[in-house]
Amino acid sequence: MTDDTVLGGLDSGTWDALAADHFYSSSTWLRHCADYPGAAVGAVHAATAAGLAAVPTVEFDGTQPLNYHWHKILAGRGLPALPAAGLLVGPRLAYQSHVLRDSDDPALLGELVARVRQAHDRLELREKACVAMYLGTEDVRLLRSAGVAAQPVLLEPDAWIEVPPGGWDAWLATLTSKRRVTVRREVRAFQEAGCRITHVGLPDCWEQLPALANSMAVKYGYPTRTPEFRVEFERYARMTGPAGRVALCHAPDGTLIGFCLYYVWGDAVYLRWASFDYDRLVGCEEYFNLVYYSQIRLAGELGVRWVHAGKKALEAKVLRGAELRPLWMLDLSPGSPLGPASDLVRRHNARLLAELEADPVTRRAVKNRAEWDLFT
């Protein structure tokens, strides 16, 4: 698929200048997304005297992936339903969407919204949804100031671990004394067991990863999927190439027992996929050392500020210093039923925030309360 399709007619250099530090909006990632069957990917951009703005789009051929079932998410939370099918604004993978722009001019953003709606109508989706998912608060605010009337729906938190200047030691100092003791004990157990971690390029090791991924699938009750995982990792290696890096975890005898696929982009390390051969683990905190501690050390060595740990399994991430940021759904359709239901949506958003703050672990990770309060 050509850039003309994937990037909406913009060249890679122009697109990536807009994407800046946002890896999951980069041309590299969007080309990777385009290589999967089951959807037509594209992009919309708008240009005015103020600047340039763009967003990726997806039209699914059939049922969209589970976490993009906007109609089921809304129905399950007692909110007004949207049509099940339609146009997704954002990438089709990774739960991160951004409004790419070189200006915050309201007229520019208004033109972008108009272009998105035009693309939606041209695809004969007039009676279907036009939904942006997994947006950050600032992007939602800008789209609403540009004329989107719907109230945004809080989806879930996104975890980011800050790595201060000074790397590992500086990060360790941000933890409580009790947590520092725990981390040091986990690192010492790993080292004394004789396990080790090496970092290599994805093209050099991808063929070793499917069996490890299958081990995790089987552990959680899924059927054997090694052939499917082989196709998946080949795609990752082919489409993202040297941008993909892998931390490999080796047992004391040198056996490969785990991996963590990640991408270094802009000011962050993006954790993408981790798995282990659970029958070969020696019980020395392999998971935390591979997935978190080695990546925090790497970030410090590279001088990048963040490790993006993503959604789910929040407690383990928060206990290791992660802060939580809100991810939102925003219906861009004119006349959205979420507009008249503004009070209901806000109560839903406030309830999810209250649940986070009622938990003594996650409460302290809601650091920038203004990001949440704007739509609660």
N, C-alpha and C positions, 0 to 999 in steps of 0.2 A: 504494500500500500504506500502511495507516495505522500510526501509532506503536504502536497496540495490538498489531499483529502484529510489526513490525520491532523494537520495544523491549520486547516481552514484557509489555505492559500498563502500563509506566511512561511518564510524560510526558517530553517532551524536556528540560525543565529539570532534573528529578530525574536522568535518565540522564546528562546532560552534567556535572552536579555530580560524579557518580561517575567519569566518564571523565576529568575534569580535563584534564591536559596531553596525554593520549593521543589524538592526532588520529584514528588509524585505528580507534579504538573510539568515536568521537563519533557522535552522532545524524546529523550531516551526512554523514559517510562511510558509515554503515550504510544510510542511505536511498539513497545512490548505489549501493551494492552490491545493494540490493533491486531496482533498476531493470533489472538484467541478467536475461535469460532463463536457464533451465537449472538453477535451484535455488530452493528455498523457504527464505527466511531468517526468522529469529525471534530470540528471546532468552529466557533463563531468569533469574529473580531469586529471591532468598531474603531474608526479613526475620526477624530475631529481636530480642530486647531489646537485643542488642549493636549492631545496625545493619543495613545493607542491603548486599547483594552481587549482582552480575549478570555474565552473559557473553552475547555474541551466539552464535547457532548457525546452521548451514547444513545442509540436506539437499539434496544434488545430485540432479537428475532423471536424469542420465546420468553419464558419466565426468567426474570433477572435473578442474579445471585441472592441468597437468603437475606443478607444484611442490606440489600437495596430494594427489598419489598416494601416500598413506602406505604402502600395501602394496608398491609398487614400490621406494620408498626403502628400506624395511626389507629386502626380499628382495635388493636390490642391494648391501647392506652385510653380508649374511650373518647377519641377525638374524631372530628368530622372526616369521613373517608374521601379519598381521591381515587380517580380511575386507576385500575391496576397497571395498565400499560401507559407508555408515553415516552417523553424525552428526559433522560437524565442529564443534568448539567454538572459536569465533573468527570474525573476518570472512572472507569468501571471497576478498578481494583484499588485497594489500599486504604480506603476510609479517610482520605484527605483531599479536599477540594479547595481551590483558590480562585479568586477573581484576579487575573493577571492584568497589570496596568502600569503605566508610567506616570499617571496623574490620578488624583482623587476628584477631579472635576465632576460635579453632579451631571452636567450635560453629557459628558463622555460616557458615564455609567448608565445614564438614561438611554443613550443610543445603543449601548451594548444590550440592555434588557430588551429594547425594541427589536434588535437583530435576532436575539435568541427566540423571541416570540414569533418572528417571521419564519425562522428556520423550523420551528415547531409546526406552524401552519402549512408550510410547503411540504412537509412530510406526511400530510393528511392525518395529523394527530390532533386536529382542532378539538375533538371531543375527549382527548386523553390528557394525561397530566404533563406538566413541565416542571420538574422538581430538581433543585440543587440539594445535594446531601453531603454531610460532613464538612460543612463550612465553619470557619472560625468566626468569632464575634465581630471583628472589624469588617470583614467582607459582608456579613449580613447587614450590618449597620449601613454600609455604603449602598447596597442594593435597595434597601428600604428607603434611603434618602433619595434614590434615583427613581422612585415611583412604585416599588413593589409593596402592595398593601397587606399581604398575608403576614400573620404573626409567626415568627420562626418557632419550630418545635425543638426542644432540647433532646438530642439523641442519647449521648453518653459522653463520659469524660475521655480525654486523650492524655496519656502520660508522657512527660518529658523530664529527663534527668539532667540537671545543670551541672556542668563540669567547670568550676571556676579556674581562673589563671592559677597555675601551679599544679594542675592535673590531679593525680590520684590523692596525694596528701592533702591538697586543698579541699577536694571533694569529701574525703574522710572526715575532715574537721567540721563539715557542715552537719554531720550526723550527731545524734545524742550520744553520750558516753556509753550507754548500754548497747546501742546499735553498733558503735565502733568496735566494741569488744566482740560482738557477734561476727561482724565482717572479718575481723582479723582472724578469728577462730576458723571461719570457713575457708579463708585463703590459706591458712597454715595447714588445714586438713588436706587440701588439694595438693599443696606442695610436698608435704611429707609422704603422701601416698605415691608420689613419683609420676603423677599425671602431668601432661604439658599441653600447651596450646600453641599452634602455629597459624599464621595468617597467610593465605595464598589467594591468587586470582581465581575467580569462578571458572574461567575456561580451562584451567589446569586441574580442576578437581571434580567437576560436576558429575562425572560418571560414578564417583564413589558415594554420592549422596542419596540416590533413590532408595537403597536398601535401608539406610538409617531412617529416612522419612517413613518408610513402610513399618518399621519397628514401632514408631509412635502411633501410627494408625491402628495397628493390631492391638496395642496396649489399650487403646480407648474403644475397642470393640468394632472397628471397621474391618471389612474384608481386605485381604492382601491386595495391594495396589502398586507394587513395584513397577510394572510396565507403564502405568499411567504417570507415576512419578518420574520415570525416565524421560517421557515425552515432555513433562513440565520443566525439568531441569535443563534439558537440551534447549528448550525455548528460552529460558532465562539466560543461558550462556550465549545463545545465538543473538538474541535481541538486545541484551544489555552489555554483553561483552566484558571488557576490562573494568567497566564501572562496578561490576559485581565483585565483591570480596567475600571470603569465607574464613571464619575462625574454625579450625579443626581441633578437636579434643582427642588426645591420644592417651590410652591406658599406659601403665608402667611398662608393659611389654611392647609398646609401640602400636598396638591395635587401635584403629580408628573407632571411637565410641560415640562421637557426637559432632555436630556442626552448627554453626550460626551464620546464615547468609545475611550480609549487610551491605549498605551503600553509604559511602562518604560523599556528601554533596553540600556545598555551601558551608554553613556553620554547624552541621550536625552529622552524626552517624545514625543512619536509619536501619533499625533492626527489622529484618524481613521474615526470616524463617529459621527455626531451630528444631532439632530433633536429636534423639539419642538411640543407641542400641541398648535397651533397658536390661537385657540379659547379661550385658558385659560391664555395667557400672559397678564401681568398687565402693560406692557409698561415701565419697569425699566431697560432697557439695559440688558435683560437676556442673549442675545446671547454673547455679548462681555465678560460678567462676567463669564459665564460658559465655553466658548470655549477657551478664551485667558487668562483672569486674574486669574482664579482658577488654570490653568495649569502652568502659570508663577510662582505663589506662590508655587505650588507643586514642581516645578523644584528647586526652591530655598531651600525648606525644605529638599529635597532629596540630594541636592548638585550636581545635574546634570546641564550641561552647556547650553543645547539647548532644544527648543520646535520646533519639526518639524511640520510645518503648511501646507506643501504641495503646490500644484499648484492651479491656479485659485483664484479668489477674491483677487487679489494681493494688491489692494489699502488698504483694511482694515488691512491686515497683515503688510504692509510697514509702515502704520501710527502708528503701535504699535511696531515698531522697527525691523521688519524683514529685513534680508538681502536676496538678490536673488542670486541663483547659477544656472548656466546653466545645462540643461539636454539634452543629445545628442542621436541621432540615428547613428549607425555605421553598414554598410553592411560588413559582414565578408566574403562574397563570393569572390573567385578568379575571376578576370576579371569583377568586379562590374562596372556598367555604371556610378556610382558616382565618379569613379576614373578619367576618362577623362573629366568629368564635374566639375573638382575641382574649377575653377574660378567662375562658375555659382553658385555652392554651397556656396562658401565663400561670394559671394555678397548677397545671401539669408540670411546667418547668420549675416552678417554685417547690413543688413536692419532691422532684428528683434531687434538687439542690439540698433540700432539707434532709433527705436520706443520706446524702454524702456527709453532711455536717453533723448528723447524729452519730456517725461512726467515729470513734476516737482516733482511728488510724487515718482515714481519708480526710477527716476534718481539716487537719493541718496542711493538707496538700492543695486546698482551695486557696491559693495565695493571692491571686488577683481577683478579688471579689467583684470588681466592676465589670469584668468580662461576663459574669453570670447574671448580675443584677439588671443589666440593661433590658433583658427580656423575661424577667421573673417578677 
